[in-house]
């Protein structure tokens, strides 16, 4: 289904506005009026598409999760997991599109709900893909997906907060080693 260009522009303006406002406001302090004024759209237009800021943010998080799932599970997982460096590079490229915002979201206590929502959706989708491709139980698939996603996010948080001093390649190497060694017994 094709989305009208005006709707796409409206959604992009709202996302950009939210990114800007999230840097200077706590989540509960952002109002629809402030969001729409900053996006230069009418409040009525906002309410045509969303019931509330929570609805908008959930839609935004769902979209981020969907995009990440395409990166993670868009190709056969056996290939993806055989070449984890490619997956790492693709995920980093995705986050580089709006680095400051994504780094803020995964490290901010006030916006941690957004990171957790994305994490949960990606874990669920990744687990389903693992189960189907490797013919493993639902619980093993979910444990494996959770292990990879949570370890990756935890290491990204440490890296972004400067708690580990590594180059990008050193970070990539450690993340790949950790994830591969942890999955060995589940995905033979």
C-alpha positions in Angstrom: 0.0 0.0 0.0 1.4 3.3 -1.0 1.4 6.2 1.5 0.4 9.7 0.3 3.4 12.0 0.0 1.6 14.6 2.2 1.3 12.0 5.0 4.9 11.0 4.5 6.0 14.7 4.8 3.8 15.1 7.9 5.2 12.0 9.6 8.8 13.0 8.8 8.2 16.5 10.1 6.8 15.1 13.3 9.7 12.6 13.7 12.2 15.4 13.2 10.3 17.6 15.7 10.3 14.8 18.3 14.0 14.2 17.8 14.7 17.9 18.4 12.4 18.2 21.4 13.6 15.0 23.0 17.0 16.5 23.4 15.8 19.4 25.5 12.6 18.1 27.2 11.7 15.1 29.3 9.2 12.9 27.5 6.2 13.9 29.7 6.9 17.6 29.1 6.5 17.4 25.4 3.0 18.6 24.3 1.1 18.1 21.1 1.1 21.8 20.6 4.9 22.1 21.0 5.4 19.0 18.8 3.2 20.3 16.0 4.4 24.0 16.2 8.0 22.8 15.9 7.0 20.5 13.0 5.1 23.4 11.4 1.9 21.4 11.1 -1.6 21.9 12.4 -2.7 20.2 15.6 -5.8 18.9 13.8 -3.5 17.2 11.3 -1.7 15.5 14.1 -5.0 14.2 15.5 -6.1 12.9 12.1 -3.2 10.4 12.4 -2.6 9.9 16.1 -4.6 9.8 19.3 -1.9 11.2 21.5 1.9 11.7 21.8 2.1 8.2 23.3 0.3 6.8 20.1 2.7 8.8 17.9 5.8 7.6 19.8 4.6 4.0 19.8 4.2 4.2 16.0 7.6 5.7 15.7 9.1 2.9 17.8 7.3 0.3 15.9 8.7 1.7 12.6 12.2 1.7 14.0 11.8 -1.9 15.1 10.4 -2.9 11.7 13.4 -1.3 10.0 15.8 -3.1 12.3 14.1 -6.4 11.7 14.5 -6.0 8.0 18.2 -5.5 8.5 18.5 -8.4 11.0 16.2 -11.0 9.5 15.7 -9.7 5.9 18.1 -12.3 4.5 18.4 -15.9 5.4 19.6 -15.9 9.1 22.2 -18.7 8.4 24.0 -16.2 6.1 23.5 -13.3 8.5 24.9 -15.2 11.4 27.7 -16.7 9.4 28.9 -13.1 8.5 28.0 -11.2 11.7 30.4 -8.3 10.7 28.1 -7.5 7.8 25.1 -7.4 10.2 27.0 -5.2 12.6 27.9 -2.8 9.8 24.3 -2.6 8.6 23.0 -1.9 12.1 25.6 0.8 12.6 24.8 2.3 9.2 21.1 2.4 10.3 21.9 4.2 13.6 24.3 6.6 11.8 21.3 8.1 10.0 20.3 9.9 13.2 23.2 9.0 15.5 22.6 11.6 18.2 18.9 10.7 18.6 19.5 6.9 18.7 22.4 7.2 21.1 20.3 9.4 23.3 17.3 7.0 23.2 19.4 4.0 24.2 21.2 5.8 27.0 18.5 8.1 28.4 16.6 7.0 31.5 13.7 9.2 30.6 13.3 7.7 27.2 14.2 4.1 28.1 10.6 3.0 27.5 11.1 3.7 23.8 14.3 1.6 23.6 12.6 -1.2 25.5 9.6 -1.2 23.1 11.9 -1.4 20.1 14.0 -4.1 21.9 10.9 -6.2 22.7 9.5 -6.0 19.1 12.9 -6.8 17.6 13.4 -9.7 20.0 10.0 -11.1 19.2 10.5 -10.9 15.4 14.0 -12.2 15.5 13.0 -15.1 17.7 10.3 -16.0 15.2 12.8 -15.9 12.4 15.3 -18.0 14.4 12.6 -20.6 15.2 11.6 -20.9 11.6 15.0 -21.1 10.1 16.8 -23.2 12.6 13.9 -25.4 13.6 14.4 -24.8 17.3 11.9 -24.5 20.1 10.2 -21.2 20.7 11.9 -20.8 24.1 15.4 -21.4 22.7 14.6 -19.0 19.8 13.5 -16.3 22.3 16.5 -16.8 24.6 18.9 -16.6 21.6 17.2 -13.5 20.2 17.1 -11.8 23.6 20.7 -12.7 24.2 21.9 -11.1 21.0 19.6 -8.0 21.1 20.2 -7.3 24.8 23.9 -7.9 24.7 24.2 -5.7 21.7 22.2 -2.8 23.2 24.1 -3.2 26.5 27.4 -2.9 24.7 26.2 0.0 22.6 25.1 1.8 25.9 28.6 1.2 27.4 30.3 2.4 24.2 28.1 5.5 23.9 28.5 6.5 27.5 32.3 6.2 27.2 32.4 3.4 29.8 34.5 1.3 27.5 37.2 2.9 25.5 37.3 0.9 22.2 37.7 1.7 18.6 34.7 0.8 16.4 36.6 -2.3 15.1 37.5 -3.4 18.6 33.9 -2.9 19.7 32.7 -4.9 16.7 35.1 -7.7 17.4 34.1 -8.1 21.0 30.4 -7.9 20.2 30.7 -10.6 17.5 32.8 -12.9 19.8 30.3 -12.5 22.6 27.3 -13.2 20.5 28.8 -16.1 18.6 30.1 -17.8 21.7 26.7 -17.4 23.4 24.8 -18.8 20.5 27.0 -21.8 19.8 25.0 -24.3 21.9 21.6 -23.1 20.7 22.1 -22.9 16.9 24.1 -25.9 15.7 
